[in-house]
């Protein structure tokens, strides 16, 4: 069952990326090492909670998913890989994705993941994420579409998801950010997140896991 799912994902990515970019992606997975920061924030901390001038987040719809898929051809190969990884994440069962829209287009997407989804984490992403605590959420997989970068979407979206989690009674939020994504790390630190750990991520012969 898992091998059939993996094959389906490979074919999906190959179709959307094209042969050259698919080969580059496959080559990068033969062996590489990245490092990720794990950042945490108490939701009782008011710092970073304001979202003045925000563009409101809405739960993603199937129409949004189709629009995102249709936008792939206009994106760079690097952005297509990032978008496809998020579409696969959504299709794997993590349905609490939120989007922003401007100019009648999806401009930003981001997930909030709840402890009720720990079973899904253990089943499909145990090599990527630690299970969540009872009163903890994960804010993950943010992506801003190229034409809308530099407009504060990440800060606004993250703050809105933190407000949502706080209103639902959750006490802390966690996220994982690759070490070389300095702008994102700095943005989360400005919002009150603290780096708690740095972990290596290994890619070997198509397999990916993070060492906790």
C-alpha positions in Angstrom: 0.0 0.0 0.0 2.8 2.4 1.0 4.8 1.5 -2.1 1.8 2.2 -4.3 1.3 5.6 -2.7 4.9 6.4 -3.1 4.8 5.5 -6.8 1.7 7.7 -7.2 3.5 10.6 -5.6 6.6 10.1 -7.8 4.5 10.0 -11.0 2.6 13.1 -9.9 5.7 15.1 -9.3 7.3 13.9 -12.5 4.3 14.9 -14.5 4.2 18.4 -12.9 7.9 19.1 -12.9 8.9 17.7 -16.2 11.9 15.3 -16.9 14.8 17.7 -16.3 13.6 19.1 -13.0 12.5 15.6 -11.8 16.0 14.3 -12.5 17.5 17.2 -10.6 15.2 16.5 -7.7 16.1 12.8 -7.8 19.8 13.5 -7.9 19.5 15.8 -4.8 17.9 12.9 -3.0 20.8 10.4 -3.6 22.6 12.0 -0.7 22.4 15.4 1.0 22.3 16.8 4.5 20.3 19.9 5.7 19.8 21.3 9.1 16.5 22.5 10.6 15.8 24.7 13.6 12.9 23.7 15.8 11.3 26.9 17.1 8.7 27.2 19.9 6.5 30.0 21.2 4.1 30.3 24.2 0.7 31.5 23.0 0.2 33.4 26.2 3.0 35.7 25.0 1.3 38.7 23.3 4.4 39.6 21.3 3.7 39.1 17.6 -0.1 38.6 18.1 -1.3 41.8 16.4 -2.1 41.6 12.7 -2.9 45.1 11.8 -3.7 45.6 8.1 -3.9 41.9 7.7 -5.2 40.0 4.7 -7.6 37.5 6.1 -6.8 33.8 6.0 -9.5 31.3 4.9 -9.6 27.5 4.9 -8.4 26.2 1.6 -11.1 25.0 -0.9 -10.9 22.5 -3.7 -11.2 25.4 -6.1 -8.1 26.9 -4.5 -6.3 23.5 -4.9 -7.1 23.4 -8.6 -6.0 27.1 -9.0 -2.7 26.3 -7.3 -2.2 23.2 -9.6 -2.9 25.3 -12.6 -0.4 28.0 -11.6 2.5 25.5 -11.6 3.4 26.0 -15.3 4.1 29.7 -14.6 6.4 29.0 -11.7 10.1 28.4 -11.6 11.3 24.8 -11.1 12.3 25.6 -7.5 8.9 27.0 -6.7 7.1 24.1 -8.4 9.0 21.7 -6.2 8.0 23.7 -3.1 4.3 23.9 -4.2 4.2 20.2 -5.1 5.5 19.2 -1.7 2.7 21.1 -0.1 0.0 19.7 -2.4 1.3 16.2 -1.5 1.2 17.2 2.2 -2.4 18.2 1.8 -3.3 15.1 -0.1 -1.8 12.9 2.6 -4.5 14.1 5.0 -3.3 17.3 6.6 -6.4 19.3 5.7 -6.1 22.3 8.0 -4.5 24.5 5.3 -5.3 28.2 5.1 -4.8 30.6 2.2 -4.8 34.3 1.5 -6.2 35.8 -1.6 -5.3 39.1 -3.3 -6.2 40.3 -6.8 -8.6 37.2 -7.0 -5.6 34.9 -6.7 -4.2 32.6 -4.0 -1.1 34.4 -2.7 -0.1 32.5 0.4 -0.7 29.1 2.0 0.1 27.7 5.5 -1.0 24.9 7.8 -2.0 24.5 11.4 -1.6 21.0 12.7 -3.3 19.8 15.9 -2.4 17.1 18.4 -5.4 15.1 17.2 -3.3 14.6 14.0 -0.5 12.9 15.9 -1.6 9.5 14.4 -1.2 11.0 10.9 2.2 12.3 11.9 3.3 8.9 13.2 2.0 7.1 10.1 3.2 9.4 7.3 5.7 12.0 8.7 7.4 10.3 11.7 10.7 11.0 10.0 9.9 14.7 9.8 8.1 15.9 12.9 7.8 15.0 16.6 4.3 14.3 17.9 2.6 17.3 19.4 1.8 17.9 23.1 -1.8 18.0 24.3 -2.0 21.8 24.2 0.5 22.4 21.4 0.0 23.1 17.7 2.4 23.1 14.8 2.4 26.0 12.2 4.1 24.6 9.1 4.6 24.6 5.4 4.1 28.3 4.7 4.5 29.4 1.1 4.2 32.8 -0.5 3.7 32.9 -4.2 6.4 34.9 -6.0 4.5 38.0 -7.1 3.4 38.6 -3.5 6.7 38.2 -1.6 7.9 41.1 0.6 4.3 42.1 1.5 4.2 40.5 5.0 2.1 37.5 4.2 4.2 35.1 6.4 3.9 37.3 9.5 0.2 38.1 9.0 -0.7 34.4 8.3 1.3 33.0 11.2 -0.1 35.6 13.6 -3.7 34.7 12.5 -3.0 31.0 13.0 -1.6 31.7 16.4 -4.7 33.7 17.3 -6.9 30.8 16.1 -4.9 28.3 18.2 -5.0 30.6 21.3 -8.8 31.0 20.9 -9.1 27.2 20.8 -7.3 26.9 24.1 -3.9 25.8 22.9 -0.9 27.0 24.8 2.2 26.8 22.5 3.1 26.6 18.9 6.1 24.9 17.2 7.6 25.1 13.7 10.5 23.7 11.8 12.6 26.0 9.5 15.6 25.0 7.5 18.7 26.7 8.8 19.6 28.4 5.5 16.2 30.2 5.3 17.5 33.1 7.2 14.6 35.5 6.4 12.0 33.1 7.7 14.0 32.3 10.8 14.3 36.0 11.6 10.6 36.6 11.0 9.6 33.9 13.4 12.1 35.2 16.0 10.6 38.7 15.7 7.2 37.1 16.4 8.5 35.7 19.7 9.5 32.2 18.6 12.7 30.8 20.3 15.1 28.3 18.7 15.1 25.3 21.0 17.0 22.7 18.9 18.8 22.3 15.6 18.5 18.8 14.0 20.1 17.3 10.8 18.0 16.1 7.9 19.4 13.3 5.8 18.4 12.4 2.2 19.8 9.1 1.1 18.6 7.2 -2.0 15.2 8.9 -2.0 14.6 8.4 1.7 14.3 11.5 4.0 14.6 11.6 7.8 15.5 14.0 10.5 17.5 12.9 13.5 15.7 13.8 16.7 
